[in-house]
């Protein structure tokens, strides 16, 4: 028997011997240990074709996963926890295999897209409307490689096939964390593929114990595990727990990456357990799942370009307690599905098509007591301080030139006033979609949102002879806007802001590129654009690259522009899986203004770039370059590198930070590896950056679940290098 230990002279001797040998043959599989380092925090022991992995998890406890590399055996021989006294309890799970299931369809471009548009940058597509195939995973163990990086270990086991996709299982362990992170890392040579995936653990013998979850009403449910047909379950918090005599295992997906973009957030029963999942594996299993249908007219799935490594990830959390304990530990990773309070910041969320105005008008017309919509409590429970609406998007009369339009605006203002209180501010707004865009026959104006610092009455058209603004009885000052020039005039007169909604995708697929030279875009009244994790590609190491690339491009175009987070969904209720689709903006504000006050501080924070965007698990409360925060200006040092400093906080083990900068043409990246950090931590990053000749720089931080956050640029005055 050989042992690899984290510390001690014997460990060094054994490690040197094995590293020199580079690999050991166990049966027909080669196990490559050359990439393993004992100081990664995970102990490795091998004996008789088994690989035992032990690592500290939390509270003095130690996790253990044993892999069986012998032919014909379940890959995971056991998952267990050792107590603080070093004594190992019985296993929580034994003799299970990781399994994955792919739905593989065809990606197509919608009609009318601009020339050169990539098939992998679409939203208006529903592959489920065309023929697709379902595949279960098949595994014939090939080579095994252990790779250490910082305080974590990855075990890669080749020999995985899922339909036209091939690759390996990868099991990631993180010192200091209860997580066992299992990924199917696969790729295909086929072009134009769109996919969904289910994943989990399967066993020929169902475990003894219970399946447990929190239902959509917030009640914990338990069912004894028995040989029953596969079943999908609608849950809160995306989690199912297998509870046994010696502890529990919670299974959940990456909280945001797993939810491809949709127009609605309805709960699609994202966990499963039982026999014969999808009719593709007869054994008992449990895990996470996705559905081909539902969710509005557009269900775009994930992109899977040929040759890319798609990482189909699932997390398993080990707990020595009951299901409630495992669920509580799981929710720590998302702050209880809440955006935590951060001193000096207030949370702001934008682009909500909840049609609250027309609902309020109908309720008022019906008489009786006015109700409080349940979304008010939902936002408060999630730690949201301000909600920016995008009303009259498919409802109401936004293009009406008179009373119908003005009455609806008045009703929107009244409803925002009624629903706002000391804890939550509702800000009126619309996705206006007129005037500001490329003028071409039959083309729709670009989609955009606006925000004013107070209620403003305006119509979207102006007949000849009608004034730009006038006093109208019952409404006060009313603006009539007939073209893009008048829209910019309105934004200037009322100190408003506007920005591109879902830039470079959906009905803004050509924007803002198509109007980057226009006066309204170059004006300081045009904030920039909005960020959402759309489209989705499981090979990326971060979410929302489309909008992040645009942020960099706009910065290189020269005018200070910013990107705020948007959600862009329609009606919601408490049963929805809302958190998975959420992001939020943390604005540097000491207090959020009340509805009856001016909202100018909100607009000033946005226009000043004094905010960061996050999915919630990664926070960036401080970021400066030579003392200047995001939105600030400075001249880089002429005689040496600039000093970058950032305070970051995280829940999942962090993956990397990246300083992104530009010189007006190119984009440069300086990566800071964070693999040495454990879960649930904070750190102040201090590092030098050579920014000579650069015109801007910003920071991103991402974790192992692909959650993350990013700041707005610091603007740099380029140094004349000829002097």
N, C-alpha and C positions, 0 to 999 in steps of 0.2 A: 504494500500500500504506500502511495506517495501522498504527501500533504503539501499544500501551499498555504502558509500562514501569513498574516499581515505583519507580524513583528518577530524579531528574534533571529539569532545567528543561523539556526537550522533552516529558517525560511529563506534566507539569502542564499545558502548553499544549494538547497533544492531548486530554487528559482533559477539560479545560474545553470545548473545541470539541464533543466528542462528547456530553458531558453536556448541553450546551445543545440539541444536536440531538435528544437523548433517544433516538433510535433510528436505525438504518440499515437500509435495505431491500436484502437480497441475494436476488435472484430474487423469489419470492413471500413470503419470510419476513422478518419484522421482527426485528431484533436490538436489544434495549433495553439500553443500556449505562449508563443513569442510576444504577443501583444499584451500579456497580463502583467500587472505590477501589484505586488502585495500591498502597497500603500494606498490602493484605491478604496480600501475599507470593506472589501468583500473577501472572505476566506474561501479558498477553493480546495476541495479534497476529491481525489478520484480513487476508485477501488472497484474492481470486478465490473467494469463497464458502466459504473454510475458516477455521476458528477454531482457532488454536494456543494451547495453555495450557501454561505452563512454571512449575515451582515447585521449590524446594529440598526434597529428600526425606530424605537422611541421609548422613553421612560425606562431605559435599562434593559429592555427586551431585545431579543435577537430573532430575526426571521431566518427560515431555512427553506430552500427549494432544492429538491433532489431530482435530477434528470437521469432517466434510464436510457442509455445509449445502445442497449442490446436490441437486436432485430426482433420485431414483432411485439415489443412491449410498449405500453403507454409511455409517452415521452416524459410526462411529469409523474414521477413515482410518489411524490408527496409534497405538501405545503404545510409548514408547522411553525410554531413560535416557542422559543425557549424563554423561561421567566428570568426575573432579575437574579435568582439564585443559581442560574445556569442550568437548572433542570428542565429538560425538554418535555413539554406536554405531548399528548398523542397528536397525530396529524389532523389538520382541519379537513384536508382533502387528500385522497390517494388515487393513484392510477387514472389520471385524466390526460387527455390530449387537447392541445390547443386546436381549434377548428376555425375556419373562415369560409364564408359563402359570398360569392360575387354574383351580382346581377350585371350583365354586360350588354349594353345597348349601343346605339349609333348616335354620334353627335352630328348635327347638321346646322348650317347657318340659316337663320330666318330670312325670308325674302326681303329685299329692299335694303340690305346692309351695304355700307360703303365699300368700294373696291379695296381689296387688300385686307379686309377684316378677317381676323383669325377665327377659325371654327371653334377654337378653345377660349374665346372671349365673348361668349353669348350668355344671355339669360333667357330670352324668349325661345325656349326649346323644351320639349317634353318627350324624351326618348321612350317613355312608357307607351306612347301612342303608336309606336312602330315595333316590329318584332324584336325581342330581346331574349337572352338565354340566362339560365341560372346554373351555377356551378358550385359544387362543394370542394373543399380542399382535399388533396391527396398528398401524403408525405412518405417519402422513402429516404431515410436519413443518409446524408452524404457526409461531407466534411464539417467539422465543428471548429470554430475559432473563438477565442476569448480575447476581448479587447478592453483595456482599462483606459479611462479618461477621467482625470481628476478623481472625484470621490464617487465613481460609478463604474459599473462593469456591464458590458454587452456580450452575450453569448449568441453567436450566429450559427444556425444549423441549416445547412443547405439541403435541397431535395424537395422543396415545396412546389406544388402545381395546383392552380385553380383555374380550370378552363384554359383559355389562351394565355394566362399569366403564369410566370415562373419566377422562383426566387428562393427565399429562405425564411425561416422563423427567426426572430430576434427577441431575446429575453433580456430586458434591461433592469438592473437593480441599482438602487440609489442609497448609498450609505446615509443613515439617519432617517430614512423614510420607510413607511409600511408598504410602499407600492411595489408591485411586480408588474412591469410594463411590457406587455407582449405585443409584438408587431409582426404582421405578415408583410414582408418587404418584397414586392413582386413587380414585374414589368412585362410588357407585351410589345411585339413588333407590329401589331395591327394598328392601323391609323383610324382616326375618327371614333375612338371608343369613349363612351360615357359609362360610369359604373356607380353602383351602390355596394355596400358591404355589411354583412352581419359577422359577428365573431363571438367566440366564447370558449368554454371548456366542455368536453364530452367524455363520457365514461360508459363502459358496458354494464357497469353495476351502479345504479343510482346511489348517491350518498345517503346516509342516515341523518335525518334532521329536517329542517324546514327551509322553504323558500320564503323570503320576506321582502317587503317593499313598502314605500309610502304611497298611498293612492292619491288621486288628484284632489281629494278633499283634505289631504293632510293627515290621514289616519294610517297608522302602520298596520299592515296585513301580514298574516302568516298562513302558510299552507304546508302540511306535511308532504315531504317529497315522496312521490309514488310513481309507478310506471303509468303515466298518463300522456296523451298526445301533446305534442308541441303547442304552445300557447303564447300569444303576444299579450303584454300587459301594459296598460297606461299607468305611468308612475310620475311622481314628482322627483326631481333631482336626478333623473336619468340613471337610477341605480337599482340593481337587484342584489340581494344578499342570500348566500347559502349559509345557514346557521347549523352548526353541529355541536357535538359534545365538547370538543376541545377549542372551540372558537368559531369565528365567522370569516367569510371571504365576501367582500363587497365588489361587485363588478360594475364598471361604468366606463363610458367613452371619454375621449378628450372633450371637455365641456362645450367648446365653441366650434372647433374644427369639424366635429362630427355632423354638424347641422348645415348642410348646403343651403344656399340662399333661397328663400321663398317669399311670397307676398303675405303669407299668413303664418302664424306660429302654433296652429292647433296641434294638440298632442297626438302623435302618430304611434303610440304604444312602442316605445323604443327599447324595451327589454323583452326577453323570452325565456321560457324554460319548459322542459318536457322531452318526450321521445320523438325522434324522427323529424328534426328541424327542417322545414321546407321540403320534406320528402327526400332529402339528400343524404342524411346520416341517420341510421336507425337507432342510435344510442340515445341515452338520456344526456341532456346538456342544458346549459344556461348561458346567457350572454346578452349582447346588445344587438339591435336590429334596426333596419330601415325598410320603408315601404315604397314600392314603385309608384303607387298612385296617390292622389289626394294632394291637398295643399294649394288649391287654386288652379287656374288654367296652365300655369308654367311650373313645371317640376324638373329643373335642369340637371339634377344629379351632380356627380363629380366628373371633372375632366380626367382623362388618362392618356395623355399624349404618348406616342410610341417611344420606347427607350427610356422613359422616366421611371424612377423607383417610387412606386406608390406604397406608402406606409400605412397599412390598415391597423390602427392601434386600438388597444383595449387596456384598461387598468384593472388590476386586482389588488385590493387592499386587505392586508392581514390584520385581524383583530383577535385578541384572546377572549373577548366578551361576547355578548349577545348581539343580535342584529341592530338594536338601538345604538350600541357602542360603535359598531362598524359604520353605521349611517352618520353618526356624529363626527367621526374621524374623516369620513369622505367629504362632508360639507365644509370642513375646515379649508379645503383646497379652493373653495369658491366663496369664502367668507359667508357661508350660509346662503349662497345665491344672492348676495347683496354687495353693493358697491360701498366699501367702508368709508367712514368719515375720515377726512384728512385735514388737519389744521391749516387754515389759510386757503382752502379750496371749497368750491361748491360744484355739485354735479349737474350737468346739463345734457339733455338728450333731445335729439331732433328727428324730424321726418316721420310723423305719426298720422296715418290716414284712418282715424277712428270714427270719422263722420259724426262727431259729437254735436255739431250745430243742428243738423237736420233732425237728429234724435231728440234734442232738447226742444226744438220747435214743435215737433209732433206731440211730445209729452205735454207741453204747455197748452197746445190747442185742445188736448183731451181733458184738461182740467185736473183737479185733484192735486195731491201733494207731489212735489218734485222729488225725484229720487237722486241718490248719489251713485254714479256708476262705479262698479267694482274696480275699474282700473285705477281709481284714485288710491285705494288701499294698496293695490299691487305696486304702484310706483313708490309709495311711501315705504312699503316693506322692502323694496330693492334699494333703498337709500338714494333715490332720485330727488333732487331739489327743484329742478325746473324741466318742464316738458314743452317743446316747441312743436306746434301742430302743423300739419300740411292738409288743411281742409279743402273741401269742394273738389275732390279728385275722383270724378265719376258720379258725384252727387251734387245737388244744388244747382245754381244758375250763375256760374262765375263769369260768363260772357254777356250777361244781361246788362244793358246800359242804364237801367234805372232802378225803380223801387225794389224789384225782386232781389237784385244784387245787394242793394244797400240794406234791406231788411235782414238778409242773411249775414252780412258783415256785423250788423248790430247784434244779432242773436249770438254770433260767435264771441264777440266781445263780452256780452252779458254772461255767457256760459263760462268763459275763462275766469271772469270775475267771481262768479258763484262758486266754482270748484277750487279756486285758489284760497290758501290760508297761510298761516305762519310757517308751515312745514313744506308746502309744495306750491309752486308757481306754474300756472298754465299760460303760455305765451301764444297769442293768435298768430297764424301764418298760413300760407298756401304754397302748393307747388303750382306756380302760376302758368308757366309754359306758353307765354305769349311774347311777341316782339323781339326777345333777345335770342337771336340765332341767325343761321345762314338763310338768306332770302333766296329760295329756289322754288320753282314751280312744284306744287303738291307736297312740299316738305313741311314737316311740323317744326315749330320753334323748339329750341332746346328746352329740356326740363330744368327748372331752377326753383329755388326757394328764396323767400325774403323774410326779413325780420326788422320791424320798426321798434323804436324805444317807447312807443305809446300806440293806442288804437288809431288807425288811419283809414278813412273811408276813401276808396278809389274804385273807378271802373276801368275795365280793360279795353275800352274803345272810346274814341272821341269823334263825333260827327263834325263835319265842316260847320263852322260858325259857333260851335260850342266852346266856351272858354276852357283853358287847362285846369283852372280851379274856380270854384264858386261856392257861395254859401247856400245850403239847401236846408229848408225847414225840417227840424226833427233830427238832423244829422250833423249840422255844422259845416265845416269845410269839407268839400268833396273834390277830389282830383279826377280828371278824365284823361286817360293815357292812350294816345293813338299810335305811338311807334317807339322804337328803342331809345331815341333821343329823349323823348318825354319820360320814359321809364327811368332813365338815368337822372333826369331833372328831379323827378319825384324822390328818388333815393337820396339825392343831395339835399333837397329842401327839408326832408323829414329825417335826415341823418340815419337812413336805413342801411342795411347790408343785404346783399344777395350773393348766391353762389350756385354752382352747377350741381344738380342732383345726379347721383349715380353716373358720374363722368365716364366716358369711353365705354359705356355698356347701356343696355336697355335703349330707351329712346333718346339717350344722350351719347350714343356710340361715337359720334363725330365731334363731341364737345368736351372740353372747351377749345380744342385745337382749331376748330373751324372758325372761331371768333376771337382768337388770341390777340389779334391786332386791332380789334374794335375799341372805341373809346370807353364803352361801358365796362369791358373786361379790364382794361388798363387802369380804370379809375380806382381810387381807394374805397369806393362803395362796393366793389366786387371783391368779396372775401377770398374766393378761390373755388374750392370744390369740397366734396364730402367723401368719407371713407366708410366702406363696409366690406366684409369678407366675401367678395363676389367678383368673379366666379370662384369656384372651389377646386383646388387641386391638391391631393394628398401627398404629392412629391415635394411641395414647397416647405421650407423651414420656417415660414412665417405666414400670417394670414393677410389677405387683401393687398397683394402685390400690385394689382392694377392701379389703385389709388395712391399707393406709396410711390410708384414710378411716376405718376402724374405730379405728385408733390415735388419730386426732384426736378421734373421737366419744367414746371412752372417757376421754380426757384432759378433755374438756369435761363429762363426767358427774361428775367431781370426785374420785374415788378414784384414787390413783396406780396405773396399769396400764401394762404394757409389752407389746411385740410382739417375739417372737423368730422367727428364720427356721426353717422346717421344710421337709423334702424330700418326705415322704409317698409313698414308692414301695416296691414289693415286691422280691423277690429280684433280686440283681444279679450280674453276672460281668464278667470283664475285657474282653469283646468289646462291652459296652454303651457307648452314648453317655451316660455318666453326668454328665460335667462340664456339659453343656448344661442339665441339669435341676437343678444344684446351687446352693445358697447356703450361707452359713456365718455363725455368730455369733462375733465376736471378743470374748472376755470379758477384762476387765481383771484378769489374774491373773499373778503372777510365776512360778508353777509349777502344773501340773495334779496334783491328788492321785493317789496310787496306789489300786488297787482295795481293798487292805486297810486303807486309811485312811478317815476320814470324807470324804465328798464335799461337806461343808457349804460350802467356798469356792466351788464351782460354783453352788450355790443362792443364796449370798449375793450373788454378782456379778449373777445374774439378778434377784433380788428388789430389789437396789439400783439396777437400771437401768444398771449399769456395763458396757455392751457396745454394739457397733454391728453391724448386719446388712449383708451385702454379697454380691454375686455374684462378687466376687473381683478385679475390674479396678479398682475404686474403693475406696480405703481412707481412713478418717477416724480416724487415731490420736489426735487431740486435738480436743476441742470444749468450749468453756466460754462461759458468759454471766456477765459480771462475776466471772470466776474460778471459777464453779461448773460442774462437768461434768454430763453426762447422769445423771439420777437424783438430782441434788443439789437443794437448795432455796435460794431467796434472795428478797429483796424488791427489786424494780426501783428504780432511782434515782428520787427524787422531783423532782430538779432538772435532768434531762437524759436523753438516750438511754442505754441499756445498751450495754456493749462486748461484741460477739460476736467470738470468735476461734476459728479452726479450722485445723488442719493437715490438708491433703488430699493424696493421691497418686493417680496414674492411669496407665493405659497408653494406651487409645484417647484421641483428643482429647476433652477434657471439653466438655460442653454448658452446664450451669448448676448452680449451687447454689441452694438455696431454704431460707430460714428460715421454718418453719411454726409458727404460734402460735395460741392461742385465748384467749377471754375467758369461757369457760363456756357460750357459746351459739354464737358464730361462729368460723370459722377464717380466719386471715389469712396471706398469703404475701408474702414479700419475696424477689424473685429477684435473684441475682447472676450476670450473664452471664460465661461463661468462654470465649467464642469467641476471645479473644486468646491463649489458651494452646495450645501445641503438644503433640504426643503425648509420652508417657513423661516426666512431670514431677511436681513437687510444689510446693505453695504454701501459705503461711499467709495465710488470709483474715482480715482485720480490718475490721470495719465496725460502725457504730452501728445500733441498732434501738430504736425507740420502743415499749417494752413496758408502758407505763402501762395499768393495767386488765386486763392479760393474766394468765392463770393458769398458763400453760405455754408452752414453745417447744422446738423440736427442729430438726435440720438434715438435709436430703437433698442428695445430689450425684449427677448422672447424666451419662453420656457420649453420644457420637454413635451408639453401637451400642445405646443404651438399657440398658447395664449401669449399676449404681449401688449406693449404700449409704445407710443412714440411721441416725441416732443415736436414742437414747431421750430423752424430754422432760426438760428442766430445769423444776422446779416453782417457780412464782412466786407469792408472796403478793401479792394485789392491793392496791394503794394506795387508801386512801379519798380520792377526789379532792375531797371536800367540805372537807377540812382545809386 
